[in-house]
């Protein structure tokens, strides 16, 4: 057995019925999207802080405060691998577009050195450790070509890394507080970050230029960016989502409906739809252009992270009560 890898043949779930024995399928109010809930993926022993659905929709990666990552097969829900050996809680995870690499962000909150670890998903081996943050690393993202990664943490910095060498390309300074979330456009040239200072920062990852977007009334926990880097969507403790034109620097729309802090947000590939989750124990699907909430799913624990496959077929959420939740979505005309 290879280091960092453990197989779990019994960690399977059935997709035949929804969670709690409810019917597995239902439509949104206008019949545009049909949802099928899989049974919860169980295995983590502490809250699931982060989830990421692979680009091909065949796998979902989860990270937990139990200091492990788990890679799950869809739709069977079988746990393919457990990645172990981290000294601290896993705060964020992401998968490379080709599925060959997984990245995790971890570290002590106020002491020691933070860590971004690069894993090989096929072997479970550690390929590279990216070090430089002081204290906890809270967020990590990748470009589409696996050329650059970006991370943010409690030290208020955003760092852009060259994946081949592990070299820091930029240390971006502009936040006055803890950086809780980062996202990167597909070409890697634009980085979006946000955090406890209530701002959304838009960076040119080549030159390091900065634009600051203001409008949230409280901390920003999650941010997503469209593949072309022209729009960003932020999720806040103020219970709202804000859609931004990042070049003009203005808020285009405010999506309201969550009744407690919103902890996670992501776009469907074309940016027309978005998924969010929050401490109100709901996952919500939004038609961004109309600000319409098309679907709301109640969960048993606070939702800490959400993810959609680029084609929107698979949605996942990580929860405070140690679950990875998965839905299959069928889109109508």
Rosetta blueprint (number, residue, H / E / L):
1 X L
2 X L
3 X L
4 X L
5 X L
6 X L
7 X L
8 X E
9 X L
10 X L
11 X L
12 X L
13 X L
14 X L
15 X L
16 X L
17 X L
18 X L
19 X H
20 X H
21 X H
22 X L
23 X L
24 X L
25 X E
26 X E
27 X E
28 X L
29 X L
30 X L
31 X L
32 X L
33 X E
34 X E
35 X E
36 X E
37 X E
38 X L
39 X L
40 X L
41 X E
42 X L
43 X L
44 X L
45 X L
46 X L
47 X L
48 X E
49 X E
50 X E
51 X E
52 X E
53 X E
54 X L
55 X L
56 X L
57 X L
58 X L
59 X E
60 X E
61 X E
62 X E
63 X E
64 X E
65 X L
66 X L
67 X L
68 X L
69 X E
70 X E
71 X E
72 X E
73 X E
74 X L
75 X L
76 X L
77 X L
78 X L
79 X E
80 X E
81 X E
82 X E
83 X E
84 X L
85 X L
86 X L
87 X L
88 X L
89 X L
90 X E
91 X E
92 X E
93 X E
94 X E
95 X E
96 X L
97 X L
98 X L
99 X L
100 X L
101 X E
102 X E
103 X E
104 X E
105 X E
106 X E
107 X L
108 X L
109 X L
110 X L
111 X L
112 X L
113 X E
114 X E
115 X E
116 X E
117 X E
118 X E
119 X E
120 X E
121 X L
122 X L
123 X L
124 X L
125 X L
126 X E
127 X E
128 X E
129 X E
130 X E
131 X E
132 X E
133 X E
134 X E
135 X L
136 X L
137 X E
138 X E
139 X E
140 X E
141 X E
142 X E
143 X L
144 X L
145 X L
146 X L
147 X L
148 X E
149 X E
150 X E
151 X E
152 X E
153 X E
154 X L
155 X L
156 X L
157 X E
158 X E
159 X E
160 X E
161 X E
162 X E
163 X L
164 X L
165 X L
166 X L
167 X E
168 X E
169 X E
170 X E
171 X E
172 X E
173 X E
174 X L
175 X L
176 X L
177 X L
178 X L
179 X E
180 X E
181 X E
182 X E
183 X E
184 X E
185 X L
186 X L
187 X L
188 X L
189 X L
190 X E
191 X E
192 X E
193 X E
194 X E
195 X E
196 X L
197 X L
198 X L
199 X L
200 X E
201 X E
202 X E
203 X E
204 X E
205 X L
206 X L
207 X L
208 X L
209 X L
210 X E
211 X E
212 X E
213 X E
214 X L
215 X L
216 X L
217 X L
218 X L
219 X L
220 X E
221 X E
222 X E
223 X E
224 X E
225 X E
226 X L
227 X L
228 X L
229 X L
230 X L
231 X E
232 X E
233 X E
234 X E
235 X E
236 X E
237 X L
238 X L
239 X L
240 X E
241 X E
242 X E
243 X E
244 X E
245 X E
246 X L
247 X L
248 X L
249 X L
250 X E
251 X E
252 X E
253 X E
254 X E
255 X E
256 X E
257 X L
258 X L
259 X L
260 X L
261 X L
262 X E
263 X E
264 X E
265 X E
266 X E
267 X E
268 X L
269 X L
270 X L
271 X L
272 X L
273 X E
274 X E
275 X E
276 X E
277 X E
278 X E
279 X L
280 X L
281 X L
282 X E
283 X E
284 X E
285 X E
286 X E
287 X E
288 X L
289 X L
290 X L
291 X L
292 X E
293 X E
294 X E
295 X E
296 X E
297 X E
298 X E
299 X L
300 X L
301 X L
302 X L
303 X E
304 X E
305 X E
306 X E
307 X E
308 X E
309 X L
310 X L
311 X L
312 X L
313 X L
314 X E
315 X E
316 X E
317 X E
318 X E
319 X E
320 X L
321 X L
322 X L
323 X L
324 X E
325 X E
326 X E
327 X E
328 X E
329 X E
330 X E
331 X E
332 X L
333 X L
